Amino acid sequence: MTEYPKPKTYQNEAYLNFIRSKGCLVCGQKAEAHHVRRQYWGAGTGQKPHDYVCLPLCPEHHNPLIEEQTNCERAIIDLLMEYIESMRWTGKKEAP
């Protein structure tokens, strides 16, 4: 039986800091980085998802039910695009 290597989890502390600088998607208060756990985004049993699938949520709204109530995919894409634009205009170069 062939063992498959564990997939690499992409980590980016600068992106997490960008997410933390945003307000909560639900109430606008100070937010934490909430990793959205979906298998098709690289999160499986015992695996942390990529840092690029985070949402800014305050401790009160930091629960899996919010994932079901919000359009996570659209919010993640919008945040990634905003991050890319901010990196482009500041002239910073950072590997994904």
N, C-alpha and C positions, 0 to 999 in steps of 0.2 A: 504494500500500500504506500502511495506517495504522499508525503507530508507537504502541504503548501506553506510557504512562508507567511508570517503574520503581516498584514498590510501596514504600510507606513502611515502614521498619523501626522498630518501636517500641522506644525505649531508655528505661531507667529505672535510674539509678545506685543509687538507694536500694534497689531490689529486688535488684540484683546484690550489694550489701553484705549484704542479708538472707540471700541464698543462701550467700555466703561465710562467714557466721556459723554456719551449720549444719555438722554433721559429715558426712563422706562417707557416702553411702547404703549402701556396701558394707561398709566397715570402721570407720566412726566417727571417723577421723582428721581433721585440719584439711583443709578442702575449698576448691576453686576452683569458679568458675562454669563449667559445661560446657554449651555451647549444643547442643541436640539438633537435628540437621540433618535435617529432613523437609520435603519440598516442600509438603505441605499445611499446614505451619505457617509458611510464608513464606520458606523457605530454598530457593533454587534455585542454579543454576550461577553462581558468583561473587557470591552474595548471603549476607549474614549473617542468621541467623534473629532473630526478636524476642527481646528480653531476657526475656520472660515464659515462654520455653520453655527454661529452664536447670535443670540438676540439680547439686546439690553433690557433687562427686567429688574425691578426692585425686589427686595427680599419678600415682600408681601405677595407679589405676582410671580415669583420664581417657583413655579410648579408645572408638572406635565399637562395639567388641564388647559393652561394658556396656549400650549401648542395646538390643541384641538380647536380653540376658539379664535385663533388668529390665522392669517394667511402667512405662515412661516416662510414659505418659498419666496413669496414676493418681498417680504421684509428683508430676508437674507440677501437677495439679489440687489435690492436698493442700497443696503448698507455696504455691500462689496463695491458697488459702483461709486458710492460717495467716498469710500476709502481710497479707491484707485485715483479718483479725481483729486483728492487732497494730496496724495503722494506726488501726482503729476505737477500740480501747481506749486508745491513747496520745493520741488527739485530733488527730493530724496529718492534714492534708489534702494530698493529692498527686494530681496529674493523671496518668492512665495514659499 
